[in-house]
Amino acid sequence: IGIATCIGLIEETKLLVDVLRLAGFETRTALCKVGSIDKTEIGVPEELKIKAGHEACCNPVLQARLLNREHTQLNIIMGLCVGHDSLFIRHAEAPVTTLVVKDRVLAHNPVAAFHTIKTYSSRMRDARRLREL
């Protein structure tokens, strides 16, 4: 089983690897920053980087190629950025499933917005339409 993971979910990925290995699966992982190409090399100005100095960009195509080279039979996405997930899926040879959807605002649980729609989030919606739900 291949795991394409975001660096922001590395601890959760380690737990997933432990669980899968306990279940008897072999795992291979590919971190989003693989290749360590600085963002300035692809045209991102220094002032737009999150931190000064070397800041590696994500590389979902290389993640897919590395897992292809390992001949994974199933790949799991662990919180890749929107768009990066699509690139990974396009270049992966094995079937892909998403275990974690990236959503930093809702702690990688985007469905939480729907769970709170009739309570906390209701102020953002039209009250009449909400009652119809």
N, C-alpha and C positions, 0 to 999 in steps of 0.2 A: 504494500500500500504506500503510495506516494503522498506526501503532505506538502502543499504549497502554502507557506505561512507568512504572515506579516510579522515584522520584528516586534511590533507592539503586542503580539499575542504569543511570544516565545515561551512564557511560563505555562500557558494553557496548552501549547503544542507539546511541551515536555510531558505534561500529564496525559495527553491523548496518546502519545507514543508509549508510555508506560502501560496504559490500559490495553492498547492494541497488542503489544508484545506479550502481556500476560494472557491474552486470548489466543496466542500462538501465531500471530501475524508478524511478518517481516516488514519493517518500515524504512522508508527513505524520506528525508526532508530536504526542502529547498527554501531557503530564506529569501525574502523579497529583495534584499540589498545585494544579492549575489552578483559578483563582478566588480562591485565597489567603484562604479564609474561616478565621478563627481558631477553634480548637476550643472556646473558651469561648462562642462564638456559637451552638453547637449543644448546649450544656449540659455540656461537659467542664470540671470545676473546674480551676483553675490548678495545684493541687497534684498532679493526676494527669497533667499534661502532661510530656513527656520533657524539655523545656527551658523555662525561665521566659521570659515575654514572648510575642511573636507566634509561634504554631506553627500553621501551616496544616493543615487536615484534607484527607484525600484526597477526590476528587470523581469517581468512575468514571462517573457518569451524564453529567456535563459532558464528560468525555473522549470518551464515545461520541457525544454531540451534536456536538462539534467535528469529529470525524472524519466523521460523517454529512454535515455541512455541506460538507466537502471532497470528498464523493462518492467516498470510498475504495471499492475493489472487493474488498479483502481487508484484514482487520485482524489484527495480531499482538499478543499480550499478552506483555509483557516484565516478569514478576515482580510482577504486581498481587497485593495481599493476597487471601487466601481470603475469599470473600464479595464483595469489590470486583470480582474477576474475573467473578463471576456477574452482578452488576449491569451491568458493562460489556457482557457478552454479551447480556443481555436488551435493552439499549437500542441496541445497534449494529445498523445496517441491513445492513451487509455481513457476509459470513461471517467467523468469528473462529477463529483457531488460537492455541494457546499455545506459545511457543518456550521461555520460561523460567518455571518454577514457583517462586514465592517460598518460600524456606526458609533463613532466616538461619543456623540451626544447622549445616546441611550445605552452606553456600556455594552455595545455590540448586541443589542437586543431591540432591533427596530420595531418588532411587534408590540413592544411596550406602549408605543404611541396609540395603538388601537385599544389596548387594555384600559387606557385612562381617558378615552374619548368622551365618555359620559360623565366624567368627574373632573379631574384636574385640567384636562385639555379642552373641556367644553367651552371655555371662554374664547377660544380661537375659532369657534364654529357658530353658525347661525342657530340660535336656540330652537326655533321652529323646526328646522330640518333635523336637529338632534333628537327631538321628541318622536319623530317618525321612525327612527332607528329602533 
